[in-house]
Amino acid sequence: MAEEKQATTGEAGADLAELMGMRARTYGMLARLFLKEVDEATLKELQGMRFPTATGNDRVDAGYRMLFDYLRLSWDDSVRELAIDYVRTFIGHGVNGYSAAYSFESVYTSERRLMMQEARAEVLATLRENGLKRGTWTEGEDHIALELEFMQRMSMRTAEALQAGDEDTAIKELRTQRAFAHDHLLNWLPMLTADMDKFAQTKFYQGLGALTMGYVEEDAALLEELLEGVVEDAA
């Protein structure tokens, strides 16, 4: 009986580790698309991807559909078109903090819509607490790409812990991700993605906003469900 239980736990752990790997890949893809303009290699990679059509989340489905619609009609000049729309969407031409979908949490959570405010300090502290370094990163740590990459890295760590049979570490990493999703990503993504829909003129970046909002919402619910299961098992 003990051997049977151990085998079942091992299978569940492997399935969960695979799920964490899938989460890491999705967060990695989203982080890359927010980090910088789409280059030719990235465009070709995206054109070769198969997007799901019915995930159960309306925002995710709408986002994938818009990305697919753009990519299936993309052509040689699409890299240039996307570069222009990236600047239009995330940088803009104004200086009043209301002229683009600004990529920094501080802009949306500080009273005067300024960069390098409290949110940046909090994210930096979280990175340090988890042994992550900024590397060659030169922007504020509350950039959307870095926040998504944080979720990617923590998902990878969770997968590694599960593969090693270290359930306590896996639970700790999941709790860190849950807190970060609620304290940071979900705290400003609704405003960021609403502005993306407003300022972007391609379905690509409108779709990226919808996909990211829906995915983070869905993922936060998943983390909550997984951790509720931990509490129930402990009881």
HELIX and SHEET records of a PDB file:
HELIX    1   1 ALA A    2  LEU A   35  1                                  34    
HELIX    2   2 GLU A   40  GLN A   47  1                                   8    
HELIX    3   3 ASP A   58  ARG A   72  1                                  15    
HELIX    4   4 SER A   78  PHE A   90  1                                  13    
HELIX    5   5 GLU A  105  THR A  109  1                                   5    
HELIX    6   6 GLU A  118  GLU A  129  1                                  12    
HELIX    7   7 ILE A  144  GLN A  163  1                                  20    
HELIX    8   8 GLU A  167  PHE A  180  1                                  14    
HELIX    9   9 ALA A  181  LEU A  185  3                                   5    
HELIX   10  10 LEU A  186  PHE A  199  1                                  14    
HELIX   11  11 LYS A  203  ALA A  234  1                                  32    
END                                                                             
